[in-house]
Amino acid sequence: MTRASQPPAVAAYALLADGTTVCVRPVVPADRAAVFRFYEHMSAENLRLRFFSAGTLVARQAADALCRDAGPGDRAVVAEATGEVVGLAEYHAAPVAGEASAEVALAVADEWHHRGVATLLLEHLVDLARTEGIKELTADALAENLPVIRVFADLGLPVRRCFEGPEVHVRVALTPDEQYLTALDTRGRTADVASLRPLLRPRSVAVVGAGHRPGSVGRAILRNLRAASFAGPLYVVNPHGPALDDLPCHPSVAELPEAPDLAVLAVPPRLVPSVAEECGVRGVRALLVVTSGLDREQATALRAACRTHGMRMAGPNCLGLANTEKDVRLDATFAAGFPLPGTAGVATQSGGVGIALLDGLSRLGIGVSTFVSLGDKYDVSGNDLLQWWEEDGRTDLAVLHVESFGNPRAFSRTARRVSKRMPVLTVDAGRSEAGRRAAASHTAAAATPTMTRQALFHQAGVIATHSIGELLDAIALLHSQPLPAGNRVVVVGNAGGVGVLAADACSEAGLDVRPLEPALAADLAAVLPSGAAVGNPVDTTAAVSEGQLHACLGLLAAHRDVDAVLGVLVPTALAAATGDDPVRAFTDAGERPRCTTALVLVDRPTRVALLPVERGGAVPVYADPQDAARALSYAATHARWRAQPQSMPLEPSGVDTEGARADVAGWLHERPEGGWLNPVQCARLLDRYGIPQVAWEWVCDEDTAVAAARRLAGPAGRVVLKAHWPGLVHKTREGAVRLDLQGEDQVRAAYRDLATRFGDRLSGVVVQPQAPHVLELVAGVVQDEIFGPLVLFGQGGTATDVLADHAARLAPLTTYGVDDLVATPRCSALLSGRHGGTPVDLGALERLLLCVSRMACDLPQLAEADLNPVVPCPDGVMALDARIRLEPRQAYDPYLRRLR
């Protein structure tokens, strides 16, 4: 078999450790000349280390073999930069039957050593090998070849080395685990941050398309760059010069005195591809494309120019970007003014949302470290910015507004890591589908895009608010206050009515407004005016003095059962007459312990502001108790998420992955278009994963149905008949289910009815014992084209359509993920058997969900699986019905390093 006839592998662009872009792609026969040239230019020492000998003949033979002969288990990939091969990796599967191993070899051009070429190629070979079922890679190297030995050692996979004289034999187990993913994260972050420096911290900038018309976008960006006092050289490209805003105009990028780090493109859409190509040829390292309205052909050409020449790009169709660092002072936006320097990193797809956030953060005094308008997001994404903020040493809040995800799995992993260090916030936009009820009782219909996106945010620890106002409310509190240890809140006010409103708002936001313990209440009563109410809320009365309120807050802040304090104050004539200022009691913290504190001043003209505290920091002040309560709730939820220890994916025992993969491959071989499995095939696949099912039999005639009913009726003496034909999804809606059948006559009548009504469509009937009337649950999975497998759980049976009481989490499920999934739907309150229900074995239920999660991760062809209903039984839980749909689909590793 020639390499041209091998199973297809997709070419991908990826970043090296220094931020350089290379193309990683399969070797094809036409590469022979390029591969020979690659070997021919290697030094004699490099050839000796690779082949254990040197010379032109070795290079020629290697190029011939690599580009001509290839067996079924042979793969080779190259790394290309500017059209030249700079690295090569290959593996050859062991010829011994049943031995799932392959021998690997690496080579890197002399001038490209120590830039991560070999590691990147090896990562891609690992992905290919896993896809082909290879469990281990082996390699032989000279013991003196320390760089290649270190490549294997640092990969993050289990490695064994055996020294044999002058050689070392290396064995790499292709076991996907957290250690390997962490190593990929580290390498990816290093490369990503390096590649973004020319974009976000450029040493020089050129504005291409800055026109003489004062209202043009390019002219506005040029003026903002000058007004912000950009620290480096600033160039103007305009063929209609001679000068613009006292800067000389250059007729083209090619005629600039140097290749700038960053080029801002504000030219008409038809010119964008050619200007981008010119920038790449000149050596520009990053593009900011503010132009909108590119058609498909122009967009494709723009992407190609960026990838070919290794330029990172923000945009197109964007507001621009800014970096307030004092040594950079970059304002390449057409916003009204330079953002206030600060500590919030901001990335938005919408320019309007970006302007609103910049204004809000400046008004709060928090300011911005870096702002990037992502626009149509051809290249740089929110994931890139999270990694930049993680490393920039300035950012302590990450604020995102993203409308789409290119690689949500990678985003989730990055956001989860960053969220442990700083709050990551977003606006959950596009929630209109959240109010819709699923129109069909199967998993794919129930799993709306809103549910999927919210599952991503929840698992990644992203704080997802419902509006820009809520986002700024939460930012104000998170920036200025410590995270609460829990969700127990005490409301303190000088007017009873507003205190009650604040308590209501806290309860509605999910906070715990419990009564104070007697000892604390007594201590408060001792320091507050006579007549004060010391329940919760605490009504200090209007007569409270500043000192009394200060003492009250000190007692609350020091108490173990108080996680947060919400003050609610109204202006009074008493305070004005005495010169006391109740607000000062909140801002003059003195020596009292720090406690999460928020303040509501009902006479405030602005929604939220920050009041400075004398010892440093600030207190967030809101005009409405509901805004303050929601902000506290977001903070408490985030604190609870951060307190969870790292949770690993759980692997259920007794799973036959290889058998399941063989079943799926065989079924799709006969039906390459995919489709729904029949009940027999469904049951076989579920058995592979140890998913318990009710006893049942498949029958195709009346007499067999009667005989099956006798065997399955059980103590209750009743059975169920379910008709089946290919493509049947909604059995109840189609009238294909007959319940509570007792005795031979009823079974015969039911079978005849099904056979008569459905005729030739009917392919068979399932006979099951009638289940008792208990709580019905649904468990399922759907493969989202972008997000990957999503596990769904909630109330099942016919109620699943009406109530839509479901929750979802991205697979694979972890220890805390499966607990959280079970506890999230409203029906979870019934699982303990209270309110007269049948208790559910939670351990068995969680195991079933873990098995479903594992099945979805093992089988990318599993488009949809729906277990409905799942019911409690004496031995745990069991599925009464199952539907599974397969589609031809290749496995995809979302964590493999590659650019969009």
Secondary structure, DSSP 8 states (H G I E B T S, - for coil): --GGGS-----EEEE-TTS-EEEEEE--GGGHHHHHHHHHTS-HHHHHHHHSS-SHHHHHHHHHHHHH---TTEEEEEEEETTEEEEEEEEEE-SSTT--EEEEEEEE-GGGTTSSHHHHHHHHHHHHHHHTT--EEEEEEETT-HHHHHHHHTSSS-EEEEEETTEEEEEEE----HHHHHHHHHHHHHHHHHHHHHHHS-S-EEEET--SSTT-HHHHHHHHHHHTT-SS-EEEE-TT-SEETTEEEES-GGGSSS--SEEEE-S-GGGHHHHHHHHHHHT--EEEE------HHHHHHHHHHHHHHT-EEE-SS--EEEE--TTT-EEEE-SSS---EEEEEEEES-HHHHHHHHHHHHHHT--EEEEEE-TT-SS--HHHHHHHHHHSSS-SEEEEE-S--S-HHHHHHHHHHHHTTS-EEEE----GGGGS--SSSSHHHHS-HHHHHHHHHHHHT-EEESSHHHHHHHHHHHHHS---SSSBEEEEESSHHHHHHHHHHHHHTT-B-----HHHHHHHHHHS-TT-EESSSEE--TT--HHHHHHHHHHHHH-TT--EEEEEE---HHHHHHT--HHHHHH--TTS---EEEEEETT-SSSEEEEE-TTSSEEEEESSHHHHHHHHHHHHHHHHHHHS----B---SS--HHHHHHHHHHHHHH-TT-EE--HHHHHHHHHHTT--B---EEESSHHHHHHHHHHH-TTTTEEEEEEE-TT---HHHHT-EEEEEEHHHHHHHHHHHHHHHHGGG--EEEEEE---S---EEEEEEEETTTEEEEEEEE-TTHHHHH--EEEEESS-BHHHHHHHHHSSGGGGGTTSGGG-----HHHHHHHHHHHHHHHHH-TTEEEEEEEEEEEETTEEEES-EEEEE-------TTS----
